[in-house]
Amino acid sequence: MSAPKMFRKDEVDGKIVVEASGKALGKAKDIAFGLDGSVALIVVGNDNSEIQIMMDRVAGVADYIVVRREAKGDPSAQRKPPPMAPAAAPVPPPVPAPVRVNPEIPAAPAMAAVQVCKNCGASLRAGAKFCTKCGTPA
């Protein structure tokens, strides 16, 4: 009796994996094994999901890796969701310009085009001629 054909990772890595029906499943990425002796082929699916296909489903390895179709409810192929893209760094909220509340305290030099009413301290639109709150000329 001859020994079964064995394949190294580099012999299957990157090969296209297809079902016997001809449907392309993705490309072989790695081989995984469990402590119970189970072995699975790790495939990157066409949607970038990771699929584990148990080796008992592999029908042949040549130019392609051919696997038998999984039966309904068969857990021998487990699909993992595609990896998430890293989240973008949060953008800090803009810092509001200081508002002069007490007219007796000298204002800091203006960094933004925000005006403050000399009478009531209300914020005015840039270029306003009168205060919209008390009517004092700006």
C-alpha positions in Angstrom: 0.0 0.0 0.0 1.4 3.4 -1.0 1.5 6.4 1.3 -1.1 9.1 0.6 0.1 12.1 -1.5 1.1 14.9 0.9 1.3 18.6 -0.1 3.4 21.3 1.4 2.0 24.8 2.1 4.0 26.4 -0.6 2.5 23.9 -3.1 -1.0 25.0 -2.4 -0.5 28.7 -1.5 -2.0 31.0 -4.0 -3.8 28.3 -6.1 -7.4 29.0 -7.2 -9.9 26.9 -5.2 -12.9 25.7 -7.2 -15.9 23.4 -6.4 -16.3 20.3 -8.6 -19.2 22.2 -10.3 -16.6 24.8 -11.5 -17.6 27.6 -9.1 -14.5 29.6 -8.0 -14.3 29.9 -4.2 -11.1 32.0 -3.9 -7.4 31.5 -3.5 -5.6 29.2 -1.0 -3.9 31.1 1.7 -2.8 28.7 4.4 -3.3 25.3 6.0 -4.6 25.0 9.5 -4.7 22.0 11.9 -6.6 21.2 15.1 -5.2 19.4 18.1 -7.7 16.6 17.3 -5.8 15.9 14.0 -8.2 17.7 11.8 -6.7 19.7 8.9 -8.3 22.5 6.9 -7.4 24.6 3.9 -7.7 28.4 4.5 -9.1 30.2 1.5 -9.5 33.9 0.9 -12.9 34.1 -0.8 -13.8 36.3 -3.7 -15.4 38.8 -1.2 -12.2 38.8 0.9 -13.8 36.7 3.6 -11.7 33.8 5.0 -13.1 30.3 4.5 -12.0 27.1 6.2 -12.5 24.0 4.1 -11.9 20.7 5.8 -9.4 18.6 3.9 -11.8 15.7 3.6 -13.6 17.8 1.0 -10.5 18.3 -1.2 -10.9 16.1 -4.3 -7.6 17.0 -6.0 -4.7 19.3 -6.2 -3.0 20.2 -9.5 -3.2 23.5 -11.3 -6.3 24.2 -9.2 -7.5 22.9 -5.9 -10.8 21.1 -6.5 -13.2 20.6 -3.5 -16.5 18.7 -3.3 -19.6 20.8 -2.7 -20.6 21.1 0.9 -23.8 19.5 2.0 -26.5 21.8 3.5 -25.8 22.4 7.1 -22.4 20.8 6.8 -20.0 22.7 9.2 -16.9 21.6 7.2 -16.7 25.0 5.6 -16.7 27.9 8.0 -16.8 31.4 6.6 -15.3 34.3 8.6 -16.2 37.9 7.8 -13.7 40.0 5.8 -11.3 42.0 7.9 -12.5 45.4 8.9 -10.7 48.4 7.6 -9.0 50.4 10.3 -11.1 53.2 11.6 -10.1 56.7 10.7 -8.8 58.9 13.4 -11.5 61.1 14.9 -11.5 64.7 13.9 -11.5 67.0 16.9 -14.3 69.5 17.1 -13.4 73.1 16.1 -12.4 75.4 19.1 -14.9 78.2 19.4 -13.5 81.8 19.4 -13.5 83.4 22.9 -16.5 85.6 23.6 -16.0 88.7 25.7 -18.5 88.7 28.4 -17.4 91.7 30.6 -16.7 94.8 28.5 -14.4 96.1 31.3 -11.9 93.3 30.8 -9.7 93.9 27.8 -10.3 91.3 25.0 -7.5 89.1 23.8 -6.3 89.8 20.2 -8.9 88.5 17.9 -7.9 85.3 16.1 -11.1 84.8 14.2 -13.4 87.3 12.5 -15.9 87.4 15.4 -17.1 90.7 16.8 -18.4 91.3 20.3 -20.9 94.1 21.2 -19.2 96.8 23.3 -22.4 97.4 25.3 -23.9 93.9 26.0 -21.1 91.5 25.0 -23.2 89.6 22.5 -21.5 87.9 19.6 -21.9 89.7 16.3 -21.6 88.6 12.7 -18.4 89.6 11.0 -18.8 93.0 9.5 -22.0 93.8 11.5 -22.8 97.5 11.8 -25.2 97.2 14.8 -25.7 94.7 17.6 -28.7 92.4 16.9 -29.4 92.1 20.6 -29.3 95.7 21.9 -28.9 97.8 18.8 -25.7 99.5 19.8 -23.4 100.5 16.9 -20.6 98.0 16.5 
